[in-house]
Amino acid sequence: MIEPYNVACIQTSIRQVRDPATRDETIRENLYRSISLMEYASIRFGQPKLVVLPEFYLTGADHLHRTIEQWTKVGVRIPGPETDALGKAAQQFKMYIAGGTMEYDPEWPNRWFNSAFIIEPSGDVILRYRKHNGADVQGHTTYSTPSGCHADYVGKYGEDGLFPVVETPIGKLGCLLCYDMNFPEVARALALRGAEVLIYPTGEPYGPHRDAWECSRRTRAYENCAYIISVNHGAYVGPVGEKDFADSPYPIFQERREGEISPVFRSHGHSEIVSFEGRVVTVVNGPGEGVAQATIDIEALRERRAQVKLNILAQLRSSLYAETYDSIDAFPLDHWRNKPIQNRREGADATKSVIERFLAEKVYVSPQSDSAA
């Protein structure tokens, strides 16, 4: 039996690596700050057994300016010195630590990934998940996804490598990242592999999609009877460099002053813990640094999954929908298998080609057609 335990969302400020020459120093600051907040959470709220940190919190995300070659120098290894440092904190606090980072793995030359990880109290990395949905369909940046090199990825790690779930003394844990939440299949695949706690590092900016994403988290938790631990950035600290300004494609419009940062409301914060019933249990109501803490009851979740009424996972008819999915085949696998994505335009262009096909096949209706009027 698993006794109820505390979980803490560490909504920390993120210092962005702007110059690869200062990479180690900046990452060290992010590490030290996050560990300080872990200590704060332990003192203020009681020792958590699981803490979760935001997406790409170790390096930040320079979406506009950095090349693949530069990212391979900036990216973090998993495992590597950074996860080793977090491992020492996990040993000290006797807890699991999860978070997200931009990752470079030398086994995948000319590629880098947006990854999540889980470290157990022994200090070892026990799970690594690489984001499936984001840059290569949105056009934000140039990280690879397992979907983009699917055949090679499955050949190396097997099907379980796509949606890894790890069984621990605090329940079965799985990860997904940011834009993944808009694809119900990701959370569903993890739940069908047994995940009871969905760890969700995210980097959501303040924008009109905020309400829909919050609804998605509650829906994913409810329909999969799983907890969702969602952690967003507190603030995004992007110092001015000699040639460019953080988050601005036109640096000549910005006066370069030492120490200037992105606005606090670049992130809306709002880290939250959602119960397996789809209820928000606790939340950080805004941007800036903060800690959200709640109790996780795995036994209650397992009792709920054993009931017949509204047992959506058990009542799922996967084969009923499979034919429609296969016939549509919206965004193809292995799109970047032979050549990794090289620039941000490729991702947007690839999605545009799918939209054009949807219009031609009448899946979508053109807004300029008579039938749309």
DRENDO-1510 file (C-alpha; in Angstrom, 1 decimal, always signed):
<recs>
REC; n; res; u; v; w
REC; 1; MET; +0.0; +0.0; +0.0 .
REC; 2; ILE; +1.2; +3.5; -0.9 .
REC; 3; GLU; +0.6; +6.1; +1.8 .
REC; 4; PRO; -0.5; +9.5; +0.7 .
REC; 5; TYR; +2.4; +11.8; +0.1 .
REC; 6; ASN; +3.3; +15.4; -0.7 .
REC; 7; VAL; +4.2; +16.8; -4.2 .
REC; 8; ALA; +5.6; +20.2; -4.8 .
REC; 9; CYS; +5.6; +22.2; -8.0 .
REC; 10; ILE; +8.7; +24.4; -8.1 .
REC; 11; GLN; +7.8; +27.4; -10.3 .
REC; 12; THR; +11.3; +28.9; -10.6 .
REC; 13; SER; +12.7; +31.8; -12.6 .
REC; 14; ILE; +14.8; +30.7; -15.6 .
REC; 15; ARG; +18.0; +32.3; -16.6 .
REC; 16; GLN; +18.5; +31.8; -20.3 .
REC; 17; VAL; +21.8; +30.8; -21.8 .
REC; 18; ARG; +22.4; +33.5; -24.3 .
REC; 19; ASP; +26.1; +32.9; -24.9 .
REC; 20; PRO; +27.5; +29.4; -25.1 .
REC; 21; ALA; +30.6; +30.7; -23.4 .
REC; 22; THR; +28.6; +31.4; -20.3 .
REC; 23; ARG; +26.6; +28.2; -20.5 .
REC; 24; ASP; +28.0; +26.5; -17.4 .
REC; 25; GLU; +27.6; +29.6; -15.3 .
REC; 26; THR; +24.0; +30.2; -16.3 .
REC; 27; ILE; +23.0; +26.5; -15.8 .
REC; 28; ARG; +24.7; +26.5; -12.4 .
REC; 29; GLU; +22.6; +29.5; -11.4 .
REC; 30; ASN; +19.4; +27.7; -12.5 .
REC; 31; LEU; +20.4; +24.6; -10.7 .
REC; 32; TYR; +21.2; +26.4; -7.4 .
REC; 33; ARG; +18.1; +28.5; -7.5 .
REC; 34; SER; +15.9; +25.4; -8.0 .
REC; 35; ILE; +17.6; +23.5; -5.3 .
REC; 36; SER; +17.1; +26.4; -2.9 .
REC; 37; LEU; +13.4; +26.4; -3.7 .
REC; 38; MET; +13.3; +22.7; -3.0 .
REC; 39; GLU; +14.7; +23.3; +0.4 .
REC; 40; TYR; +12.2; +26.1; +0.9 .
REC; 41; ALA; +9.3; +23.8; +0.0 .
REC; 42; SER; +10.6; +21.1; +2.4 .
REC; 43; ILE; +10.8; +23.6; +5.3 .
REC; 44; ARG; +7.6; +25.5; +4.5 .
REC; 45; PHE; +5.2; +22.7; +3.5 .
REC; 46; GLY; +6.8; +19.5; +4.8 .
REC; 47; GLN; +9.1; +17.1; +3.0 .
REC; 48; PRO; +7.7; +16.3; -0.5 .
REC; 49; LYS; +8.4; +12.9; -2.0 .
REC; 50; LEU; +8.2; +14.4; -5.5 .
REC; 51; VAL; +9.2; +17.8; -6.8 .
REC; 52; VAL; +8.7; +18.9; -10.4 .
REC; 53; LEU; +10.5; +21.7; -12.3 .
REC; 54; PRO; +9.5; +23.5; -15.5 .
REC; 55; GLU; +10.3; +22.7; -19.1 .
REC; 56; PHE; +13.8; +23.6; -20.4 .
REC; 57; TYR; +14.5; +25.2; -17.1 .
REC; 58; LEU; +18.2; +24.5; -17.1 .
REC; 59; THR; +19.1; +26.3; -20.3 .
REC; 60; GLY; +16.1; +28.4; -21.3 .
REC; 61; ALA; +15.0; +28.3; -24.9 .
REC; 62; ASP; +16.5; +30.7; -27.5 .
REC; 63; HIS; +13.8; +30.0; -30.1 .
REC; 64; LEU; +14.9; +32.6; -32.6 .
REC; 65; HIS; +18.7; +32.7; -32.9 .
REC; 66; ARG; +20.4; +29.5; -32.1 .
REC; 67; THR; +21.6; +27.0; -34.7 .
REC; 68; ILE; +21.6; +23.2; -34.3 .
REC; 69; GLU; +25.4; +23.2; -33.9 .
REC; 70; GLN; +25.0; +25.8; -31.1 .
REC; 71; TRP; +22.3; +23.8; -29.4 .
REC; 72; THR; +24.4; +20.6; -29.4 .
REC; 73; LYS; +26.9; +22.7; -27.3 .
REC; 74; VAL; +24.4; +24.2; -25.0 .
REC; 75; GLY; +22.1; +21.1; -24.5 .
REC; 76; VAL; +22.3; +19.0; -21.3 .
REC; 77; ARG; +23.3; +15.4; -21.2 .
REC; 78; ILE; +20.9; +12.9; -19.5 .
REC; 79; PRO; +22.5; +11.6; -17.4 .
REC; 80; GLY; +25.2; +14.2; -17.1 .
REC; 81; PRO; +26.7; +16.7; -14.7 .
REC; 82; GLU; +23.5; +18.6; -14.3 .
REC; 83; THR; +21.4; +15.6; -13.5 .
REC; 84; ASP; +24.2; +14.4; -11.2 .
REC; 85; ALA; +23.9; +17.6; -9.2 .
REC; 86; LEU; +20.1; +17.1; -9.0 .
REC; 87; GLY; +20.7; +13.5; -8.0 .
REC; 88; LYS; +22.7; +14.7; -5.0 .
REC; 89; ALA; +19.8; +16.9; -4.0 .
REC; 90; ALA; +17.4; +13.9; -4.4 .
REC; 91; GLN; +19.7; +11.9; -2.1 .
REC; 92; GLN; +19.8; +14.8; +0.5 .
REC; 93; PHE; +16.1; +15.4; +0.5 .
REC; 94; LYS; +15.1; +11.7; -0.1 .
REC; 95; MET; +12.8; +12.5; -2.9 .
REC; 96; TYR; +12.1; +12.2; -6.6 .
REC; 97; ILE; +13.0; +15.1; -8.8 .
REC; 98; ALA; +11.5; +15.6; -12.3 .
REC; 99; GLY; +11.9; +18.4; -14.8 .
REC; 100; GLY; +12.6; +19.4; -18.4 .
REC; 101; THR; +15.7; +20.4; -20.3 .
REC; 102; MET; +17.0; +20.9; -23.8 .
REC; 103; GLU; +19.1; +17.8; -24.3 .
REC; 104; TYR; +22.0; +16.8; -26.5 .
REC; 105; ASP; +22.7; +13.1; -26.9 .
REC; 106; PRO; +25.9; +12.2; -28.9 .
REC; 107; GLU; +24.2; +9.0; -30.0 .
REC; 108; TRP; +22.0; +11.2; -32.1 .
REC; 109; PRO; +24.5; +13.4; -34.0 .
REC; 110; ASN; +23.1; +16.6; -35.6 .
REC; 111; ARG; +20.0; +16.3; -33.5 .
REC; 112; TRP; +18.9; +17.7; -30.1 .
REC; 113; PHE; +15.8; +17.0; -28.1 .
REC; 114; ASN; +13.3; +18.7; -25.7 .
REC; 115; SER; +13.3; +16.2; -22.9 .
REC; 116; ALA; +11.9; +15.4; -19.5 .
REC; 117; PHE; +13.5; +13.3; -16.8 .
REC; 118; ILE; +12.8; +11.7; -13.4 .
REC; 119; ILE; +15.5; +11.1; -10.8 .
REC; 120; GLU; +14.9; +8.8; -7.9 .
REC; 121; PRO; +16.1; +9.3; -4.3 .
REC; 122; SER; +19.2; +7.2; -5.0 .
REC; 123; GLY; +20.3; +10.0; -7.4 .
REC; 124; ASP; +19.9; +7.9; -10.6 .
REC; 125; VAL; +17.9; +8.9; -13.6 .
REC; 126; ILE; +15.1; +6.4; -14.0 .
REC; 127; LEU; +13.2; +7.9; -16.9 .
REC; 128; ARG; +13.8; +10.1; -19.9 .
REC; 129; TYR; +11.0; +11.2; -22.2 .
REC; 130; ARG; +11.5; +13.2; -25.4 .
REC; 131; LYS; +8.8; +15.5; -26.5 .
REC; 132; HIS; +6.7; +14.4; -29.5 .
REC; 133; ASN; +4.8; +17.6; -30.4 .
REC; 134; GLY; +6.1; +21.1; -30.6 .
REC; 135; ALA; +8.9; +22.5; -32.7 .
REC; 136; ASP; +8.7; +20.2; -35.7 .
REC; 137; VAL; +5.0; +21.0; -36.2 .
REC; 138; GLN; +4.9; +24.6; -34.9 .
REC; 139; GLY; +8.0; +26.1; -36.3 .
REC; 140; HIS; +9.3; +27.5; -33.0 .
REC; 141; THR; +12.8; +26.0; -33.0 .
REC; 142; THR; +14.8; +23.1; -34.3 .
REC; 143; TYR; +14.7; +20.2; -31.8 .
REC; 144; SER; +14.1; +16.8; -33.1 .
REC; 145; THR; +11.2; +14.5; -31.9 .
REC; 146; PRO; +11.0; +10.7; -31.7 .
REC; 147; SER; +8.1; +11.1; -34.2 .
REC; 148; GLY; +10.3; +12.8; -36.7 .
REC; 149; CYS; +12.8; +9.9; -36.8 .
REC; 150; HIS; +10.4; +7.2; -35.7 .
REC; 151; ALA; +11.8; +4.1; -37.3 .
REC; 152; ASP; +15.3; +4.8; -36.0 .
REC; 153; TYR; +14.1; +5.7; -32.6 .
REC; 154; VAL; +12.0; +2.6; -32.2 .
REC; 155; GLY; +14.8; +0.6; -33.6 .
REC; 156; LYS; +17.1; +1.8; -30.8 .
REC; 157; TYR; +14.6; +1.9; -27.8 .
REC; 158; GLY; +11.6; -0.1; -28.8 .
REC; 159; GLU; +8.0; +1.0; -28.7 .
REC; 160; ASP; +8.2; +1.5; -25.0 .
REC; 161; GLY; +10.8; +4.2; -25.6 .
REC; 162; LEU; +8.1; +6.4; -27.1 .
REC; 163; PHE; +6.0; +6.6; -24.0 .
REC; 164; PRO; +8.1; +5.4; -21.1 .
REC; 165; VAL; +6.4; +4.7; -17.7 .
REC; 166; VAL; +8.4; +3.8; -14.6 .
REC; 167; GLU; +7.0; +1.9; -11.6 .
REC; 168; THR; +8.2; +3.3; -8.3 .
REC; 169; PRO; +7.3; +3.2; -4.6 .
REC; 170; ILE; +5.2; +6.3; -5.1 .
REC; 171; GLY; +3.2; +5.0; -8.0 .
REC; 172; LYS; +3.6; +4.6; -11.8 .
REC; 173; LEU; +5.1; +7.8; -13.3 .
REC; 174; GLY; +5.2; +9.1; -16.8 .
REC; 175; CYS; +6.1; +12.5; -18.4 .
REC; 176; LEU; +4.8; +14.7; -21.2 .
REC; 177; LEU; +5.8; +18.2; -22.1 .
REC; 178; CYS; +4.0; +21.5; -22.9 .
REC; 179; TYR; +2.4; +21.3; -26.4 .
REC; 180; ASP; +1.9; +17.5; -25.9 .
REC; 181; MET; -1.1; +18.4; -23.7 .
REC; 182; ASN; -3.0; +19.4; -26.9 .
REC; 183; PHE; -2.8; +15.9; -28.2 .
REC; 184; PRO; -5.0; +13.6; -26.0 .
REC; 185; GLU; -3.2; +10.6; -27.4 .
REC; 186; VAL; +0.0; +11.3; -25.5 .
REC; 187; ALA; -1.6; +11.2; -22.1 .
REC; 188; ARG; -3.8; +8.3; -23.1 .
REC; 189; ALA; -0.7; +6.3; -24.3 .
REC; 190; LEU; +1.0; +6.9; -21.0 .
REC; 191; ALA; -2.2; +5.9; -19.0 .
REC; 192; LEU; -2.6; +2.8; -21.1 .
REC; 193; ARG; +0.9; +1.8; -20.1 .
REC; 194; GLY; -0.1; +2.2; -16.5 .
REC; 195; ALA; +0.9; +5.8; -15.6 .
REC; 196; GLU; -0.9; +7.1; -12.5 .
REC; 197; VAL; +0.9; +10.4; -12.2 .
REC; 198; LEU; +1.5; +12.4; -15.3 .
REC; 199; ILE; +4.4; +14.8; -14.8 .
REC; 200; TYR; +4.0; +17.8; -17.0 .
REC; 201; PRO; +6.8; +20.4; -17.2 .
REC; 202; THR; +5.7; +23.2; -19.4 .
REC; 203; GLY; +6.8; +26.6; -20.7 .
REC; 204; GLU; +3.5; +28.3; -21.5 .
REC; 205; PRO; +3.6; +32.0; -22.4 .
REC; 206; TYR; +0.9; +34.4; -21.4 .
REC; 207; GLY; -1.6; +34.3; -24.3 .
REC; 208; PRO; -5.1; +33.7; -25.6 .
REC; 209; HIS; -4.7; +29.9; -25.4 .
REC; 210; ARG; -4.3; +29.9; -21.7 .
REC; 211; ASP; -7.9; +29.0; -20.7 .
REC; 212; ALA; -8.1; +26.2; -23.3 .
REC; 213; TRP; -4.8; +24.7; -22.0 .
REC; 214; GLU; -6.0; +24.8; -18.4 .
REC; 215; CYS; -9.2; +23.0; -19.5 .
REC; 216; SER; -7.1; +20.4; -21.4 .
REC; 217; ARG; -5.2; +19.6; -18.2 .
REC; 218; ARG; -8.3; +18.9; -16.2 .
REC; 219; THR; -9.8; +16.9; -19.1 .
REC; 220; ARG; -6.6; +14.8; -19.5 .
REC; 221; ALA; -6.6; +14.0; -15.8 .
REC; 222; TYR; -10.3; +13.1; -15.7 .
REC; 223; GLU; -10.4; +11.0; -18.9 .
REC; 224; ASN; -7.3; +9.0; -17.9 .
REC; 225; CYS; -8.0; +8.8; -14.1 .
REC; 226; ALA; -4.5; +10.2; -13.4 .
REC; 227; TYR; -2.9; +13.0; -11.5 .
REC; 228; ILE; -1.3; +15.8; -13.5 .
REC; 229; ILE; +1.5; +17.7; -11.9 .
REC; 230; SER; +1.9; +20.8; -14.1 .
REC; 231; VAL; +4.8; +23.2; -13.6 .
REC; 232; ASN; +5.3; +26.4; -15.6 .
REC; 233; HIS; +8.0; +29.1; -15.6 .
REC; 234; GLY; +8.0; +31.6; -12.8 .
REC; 235; ALA; +9.8; +34.3; -14.8 .
REC; 236; TYR; +12.0; +34.2; -17.9 .
REC; 237; VAL; +15.3; +36.0; -17.3 .
REC; 238; GLY; +16.8; +36.9; -20.7 .
REC; 239; PRO; +19.7; +39.2; -20.3 .
REC; 240; VAL; +20.8; +41.6; -23.0 .
REC; 241; GLY; +23.6; +40.3; -25.2 .
REC; 242; GLU; +26.0; +42.2; -27.4 .
REC; 243; LYS; +24.2; +41.3; -30.6 .
REC; 244; ASP; +20.6; +40.5; -29.7 .
REC; 245; PHE; +17.9; +41.0; -27.1 .
REC; 246; ALA; +16.0; +38.1; -25.5 .
REC; 247; ASP; +12.8; +37.3; -27.3 .
REC; 248; SER; +13.1; +40.2; -29.8 .
REC; 249; PRO; +13.9; +39.5; -33.4 .
REC; 250; TYR; +14.7; +43.2; -33.9 .
REC; 251; PRO; +17.4; +44.1; -31.3 .
REC; 252; ILE; +18.0; +47.5; -32.8 .
REC; 253; PHE; +14.6; +48.6; -31.3 .
REC; 254; GLN; +15.8; +47.8; -27.7 .
REC; 255; GLU; +18.2; +49.9; -25.7 .
REC; 256; ARG; +20.8; +47.5; -24.5 .
REC; 257; ARG; +21.0; +47.9; -20.7 .
REC; 258; GLU; +22.9; +45.4; -18.5 .
REC; 259; GLY; +20.6; +43.1; -16.6 .
REC; 260; GLU; +17.4; +43.9; -18.5 .
REC; 261; ILE; +14.9; +40.9; -18.5 .
REC; 262; SER; +11.8; +39.7; -20.2 .
REC; 263; PRO; +8.5; +40.8; -18.6 .
REC; 264; VAL; +7.3; +38.7; -15.7 .
REC; 265; PHE; +4.0; +38.1; -17.6 .
REC; 266; ARG; +5.9; +36.4; -20.4 .
REC; 267; SER; +4.9; +33.4; -18.4 .
REC; 268; HIS; +1.4; +33.3; -16.8 .
REC; 269; GLY; +2.8; +30.9; -14.2 .
REC; 270; HIS; -0.2; +29.0; -12.9 .
REC; 271; SER; +1.6; +25.8; -11.9 .
REC; 272; GLU; -1.0; +23.4; -10.6 .
REC; 273; ILE; -1.8; +20.0; -9.4 .
REC; 274; VAL; -4.9; +18.3; -10.9 .
REC; 275; SER; -6.5; +15.3; -9.2 .
REC; 276; PHE; -7.5; +12.1; -11.0 .
REC; 277; GLU; -11.1; +13.4; -10.9 .
REC; 278; GLY; -10.1; +16.5; -13.0 .
REC; 279; ARG; -10.2; +19.0; -10.1 .
REC; 280; VAL; -7.5; +21.6; -9.5 .
REC; 281; VAL; -6.2; +20.8; -6.0 .
REC; 282; THR; -3.7; +23.7; -5.7 .
REC; 283; VAL; -2.4; +26.4; -8.0 .
REC; 284; VAL; +0.2; +29.3; -8.1 .
REC; 285; ASN; -2.2; +32.1; -9.0 .
REC; 286; GLY; +0.1; +34.1; -11.3 .
REC; 287; PRO; +3.7; +34.5; -12.6 .
REC; 288; GLY; +6.8; +34.9; -10.6 .
REC; 289; GLU; +8.4; +32.3; -8.4 .
REC; 290; GLY; +6.2; +30.2; -6.3 .
REC; 291; VAL; +5.6; +26.7; -4.9 .
REC; 292; ALA; +2.3; +24.7; -5.2 .
REC; 293; GLN; +2.0; +21.7; -2.8 .
REC; 294; ALA; -0.7; +19.0; -2.5 .
REC; 295; THR; -1.2; +15.5; -1.3 .
REC; 296; ILE; -1.2; +12.6; -3.8 .
REC; 297; ASP; -3.3; +9.5; -2.9 .
REC; 298; ILE; -2.4; +6.7; -5.2 .
REC; 299; GLU; -4.6; +4.2; -3.3 .
REC; 300; ALA; -7.7; +6.3; -3.9 .
REC; 301; LEU; -6.8; +6.5; -7.6 .
REC; 302; ARG; -6.5; +2.8; -7.8 .
REC; 303; GLU; -9.8; +2.3; -6.0 .
REC; 304; ARG; -11.4; +4.7; -8.6 .
REC; 305; ARG; -9.8; +2.8; -11.5 .
REC; 306; ALA; -11.4; -0.4; -10.1 .
REC; 307; GLN; -14.9; +1.0; -10.4 .
REC; 308; VAL; -17.1; +0.3; -13.4 .
REC; 309; LYS; -19.0; +3.7; -13.6 .
REC; 310; LEU; -17.3; +6.2; -15.8 .
REC; 311; ASN; -14.2; +4.0; -16.2 .
REC; 312; ILE; -13.1; +5.6; -19.5 .
REC; 313; LEU; -9.8; +3.8; -19.9 .
REC; 314; ALA; -11.5; +0.4; -19.4 .
REC; 315; GLN; -14.3; +1.3; -21.8 .
REC; 316; LEU; -12.0; +2.6; -24.5 .
REC; 317; ARG; -12.7; +0.9; -27.9 .
REC; 318; SER; -9.3; +1.6; -29.5 .
REC; 319; SER; -10.0; -0.3; -32.7 .
REC; 320; LEU; -13.1; +1.7; -33.3 .
REC; 321; TYR; -11.1; +4.8; -34.0 .
REC; 322; ALA; -8.0; +3.2; -35.5 .
REC; 323; GLU; -9.3; +3.0; -39.1 .
REC; 324; THR; -10.2; +6.8; -39.1 .
REC; 325; TYR; -6.7; +7.6; -37.7 .
REC; 326; ASP; -5.0; +5.5; -40.3 .
REC; 327; SER; -7.0; +6.9; -43.2 .
REC; 328; ILE; -6.3; +10.5; -42.2 .
REC; 329; ASP; -2.6; +10.1; -41.4 .
REC; 330; ALA; -2.3; +13.8; -40.8 .
REC; 331; PHE; +1.3; +14.5; -40.0 .
REC; 332; PRO; +3.5; +11.6; -41.2 .
REC; 333; LEU; +6.1; +9.9; -39.1 .
REC; 334; ASP; +9.7; +10.0; -40.1 .
REC; 335; HIS; +9.4; +13.4; -41.8 .
REC; 336; TRP; +12.9; +14.3; -40.6 .
REC; 337; ARG; +14.4; +10.8; -40.5 .
REC; 338; ASN; +17.0; +11.3; -43.3 .
REC; 339; LYS; +17.8; +15.0; -42.5 .
REC; 340; PRO; +17.1; +16.6; -39.1 .
REC; 341; ILE; +15.1; +19.8; -39.1 .
REC; 342; GLN; +17.5; +22.6; -39.9 .
REC; 343; ASN; +15.5; +25.8; -39.4 .
REC; 344; ARG; +12.3; +27.0; -37.8 .
REC; 345; ARG; +10.5; +27.5; -41.2 .
REC; 346; GLU; +10.6; +23.8; -41.9 .
REC; 347; GLY; +8.2; +23.0; -39.1 .
REC; 348; ALA; +5.6; +25.6; -40.1 .
REC; 349; ASP; +5.9; +24.7; -43.8 .
REC; 350; ALA; +5.4; +21.0; -43.0 .
REC; 351; THR; +2.2; +21.8; -41.1 .
REC; 352; LYS; +1.0; +24.1; -43.9 .
REC; 353; SER; +1.4; +21.2; -46.4 .
REC; 354; VAL; -0.9; +19.1; -44.2 .
REC; 355; ILE; -3.5; +21.9; -44.0 .
REC; 356; GLU; -3.4; +22.2; -47.8 .
REC; 357; ARG; -4.0; +18.4; -48.1 .
REC; 358; PHE; -6.9; +18.7; -45.6 .
REC; 359; LEU; -8.5; +21.4; -47.7 .
REC; 360; ALA; -8.0; +19.4; -50.9 .
REC; 361; GLU; -9.5; +16.3; -49.3 .
REC; 362; LYS; -12.4; +18.3; -47.8 .
REC; 363; VAL; -11.4; +17.5; -44.2 .
REC; 364; TYR; -11.2; +21.3; -43.8 .
REC; 365; VAL; -13.3; +23.8; -45.7 .
REC; 366; SER; -11.6; +26.9; -47.1 .
REC; 367; PRO; -12.7; +30.1; -45.4 .
REC; 368; GLN; -13.0; +31.7; -48.8 .
REC; 369; SER; -15.3; +29.1; -50.3 .
REC; 370; ASP; -19.0; +29.5; -50.9 .
REC; 371; SER; -19.8; +26.7; -48.5 .
REC; 372; ALA; -18.0; +28.5; -45.6 .
REC; 373; ALA; -19.9; +31.7; -46.2 .
</recs>
